[in-house]
Structure formats: structure tokens, C-alpha cells
Amino acid sequence: MTTTRVTTREYVHPWQFALAVCAVVVPLPPVVIERGGSFVLPFVAATTALLVVPLLLHARPDVFPGVAAALAALLLPWSVFASLVGMFVFFPSVPLLVLAAAADPRRRPRAARLMAATGLVLTASVMSSWWSPAYYG
């Protein structure tokens, strides 16, 4: 009698993936609404392309946290020092990437729930501030 062993592929948890998606989406409304000059657009496109990298690693749960944390570490000085050209809009992506790296309920059930909720609140508050008339007025 032979037995067949079925293995399933482990993916990044949906909470982690959702937080990484939020890190990509949160900086875009001010860029789209402002319609910044052509000078800023290449910087925004390059930074957004880097933020998409963790999303491409959804089938690699062992690599995803390290890449997300490394991108957060690179994005922090970039968003601060390049704020003169408008890259400060990427600053909220830093904590979202850190939360995405650690919000795996399979490893930390209670902490992951708190991290996912924190990321949701951060995303909602930043997005509401971007869409408020006081930001552009």
C-alpha cells in the first residue's frame, strides 16, 4: 500500500499582504490630486515600484518580512531627505511595511491582530487626511 503525501504551499498571510498593499496605495492620492510636475513623477514612479516588491513575494513567507523591513529602512531616510521634492508622502508607508513584516498570526496570534488593527487605523487616518479639503486649501 502506498501513501501519497500532499503538501500545500504556504503563502504570506492576507493581513500582511493587505498591509503591504496599503503601503503602496496610501501615498498615491496626493500625487494624483496635485498632478505634480514632471520633475517629481519619476521619483514617485521609482519609489512606488520599490514598494511593489513585497507584493511580488506573496508566495515566499520566509523572504517577505525581511524584504518589507529592508524597504522600510530604505524608505525612511528617502522620505525624509527627499521631502523637498515631495517624497514625504511616502513616510506613512514606513510603519505600514514594518507592520506588514510582523503581522503574521501564525507566528504571533495576539500581536498580529493588534498590528493589523494599527495598520488599518493608520491607513484610514492618513487617507482621510489626504482627502480632506484642509490639506489642499
C-alpha positions as CSV (number, residue, x, y, z in Angstrom):
1,M,0.0,0.0,0.0
2,T,1.4,3.4,-1.0
3,T,0.6,6.6,0.6
4,T,0.5,9.9,-1.1
5,R,1.7,12.9,0.7
6,V,0.0,16.2,-0.2
7,T,1.9,19.3,0.5
8,T,0.4,22.8,0.4
9,R,2.3,25.9,-0.4
10,E,2.4,28.4,2.4
11,Y,1.7,32.0,1.4
12,V,2.1,35.3,3.1
13,H,-0.9,35.8,5.4
14,P,-3.6,38.0,4.0
15,W,-3.2,40.6,6.8
16,Q,0.4,41.0,5.8
17,F,-0.4,41.3,2.2
18,A,-3.2,43.8,2.9
19,L,-0.8,46.0,4.9
20,A,1.7,45.9,2.1
21,V,-1.0,46.9,-0.4
22,C,-1.9,49.8,1.9
23,A,1.8,50.9,2.0
24,V,1.6,51.2,-1.8
25,V,-1.8,52.9,-2.1
26,V,-1.6,55.4,0.8
27,P,1.0,57.8,-0.8
28,L,-0.7,57.9,-4.2
29,P,-3.8,60.2,-3.6
30,P,-1.8,63.4,-3.1
31,V,0.3,62.7,-6.2
32,V,-2.8,62.0,-8.3
33,I,-4.7,65.0,-7.0
34,E,-1.9,67.5,-7.1
35,R,-0.8,66.4,-10.5
36,G,2.8,67.4,-9.6
37,G,5.2,68.5,-12.2
38,S,7.1,66.1,-14.5
39,F,10.1,66.5,-12.3
40,V,8.5,64.6,-9.4
41,L,6.8,61.9,-11.4
42,P,10.0,59.8,-12.0
43,F,10.8,59.8,-8.2
44,V,7.2,58.8,-7.4
45,A,7.2,56.0,-10.0
46,A,10.6,54.6,-8.8
47,T,9.6,54.7,-5.2
48,T,6.2,53.1,-5.9
49,A,7.9,50.4,-8.0
50,L,10.1,49.6,-5.0
51,L,7.1,49.4,-2.7
52,V,5.5,46.8,-5.0
53,V,8.4,44.3,-4.5
54,P,7.0,42.8,-1.3
55,L,3.7,42.2,-3.1
56,L,5.6,40.1,-5.7
57,L,6.8,37.9,-2.8
58,H,3.4,36.7,-1.6
59,A,4.4,33.1,-2.2
60,R,7.6,33.4,-0.1
61,P,6.6,33.9,3.5
62,D,10.2,33.3,4.6
63,V,11.5,36.2,2.5
64,F,8.6,38.7,2.7
65,P,9.2,40.0,6.3
66,G,12.9,40.7,5.6
67,V,12.2,42.5,2.3
68,A,9.4,44.5,3.8
69,A,11.6,45.6,6.7
70,A,14.6,46.4,4.5
71,L,12.4,48.5,2.3
72,A,11.0,50.3,5.3
73,A,14.6,51.0,6.4
74,L,15.4,52.4,3.0
75,L,12.2,54.4,2.7
76,L,12.6,56.2,6.0
77,P,15.6,58.3,5.0
78,W,14.4,58.6,1.5
79,S,11.0,60.1,2.5
80,V,12.7,62.5,5.0
81,F,15.7,63.7,2.9
82,A,13.8,63.9,-0.4
83,S,10.9,65.7,1.2
84,L,12.0,68.8,-0.8
85,V,10.7,67.1,-4.0
86,G,7.5,65.8,-2.3
87,M,8.6,62.4,-1.2
88,F,7.3,63.0,2.3
89,V,4.0,61.4,1.1
90,F,5.8,58.0,1.3
91,F,6.5,58.4,5.1
92,P,3.3,56.7,6.2
93,S,4.4,53.6,4.2
94,V,7.3,53.1,6.6
95,P,5.3,51.9,9.6
96,L,2.9,50.1,7.3
97,L,5.7,48.0,5.9
98,V,7.1,47.3,9.4
99,L,3.6,46.2,10.5
100,A,3.3,44.1,7.4
101,A,6.6,42.3,8.1
102,A,5.4,41.3,11.6
103,A,1.6,40.8,11.3
104,D,1.6,37.1,10.8
105,P,-1.0,35.5,13.1
106,R,0.5,32.0,12.6
107,R,3.6,33.2,14.5
108,R,2.2,35.8,16.8
109,P,-1.6,35.5,17.2
110,R,-2.3,38.3,19.6
111,A,0.4,40.7,18.4
112,A,-0.6,40.2,14.7
113,R,-4.2,41.2,15.5
114,L,-3.0,44.4,17.1
115,M,-0.6,45.1,14.3
116,A,-3.3,44.6,11.6
117,A,-5.7,46.9,13.5
118,T,-3.0,49.5,13.9
119,G,-2.2,49.4,10.2
120,L,-5.9,49.7,9.4
121,V,-6.3,52.8,11.7
122,L,-3.1,54.3,10.3
123,T,-4.3,53.8,6.7
124,A,-7.7,55.2,7.4
125,S,-6.4,58.3,9.2
126,V,-3.8,59.1,6.5
127,M,-6.2,58.5,3.7
128,S,-8.8,60.7,5.3
129,S,-6.2,63.5,5.9
130,W,-5.2,63.3,2.2
131,W,-8.8,63.7,1.1
132,S,-9.7,66.5,3.4
133,P,-10.1,69.9,1.9
134,A,-7.8,71.4,4.6
135,Y,-4.8,69.5,3.1
136,Y,-5.1,71.2,-0.3
137,G,-6.6,74.5,0.8
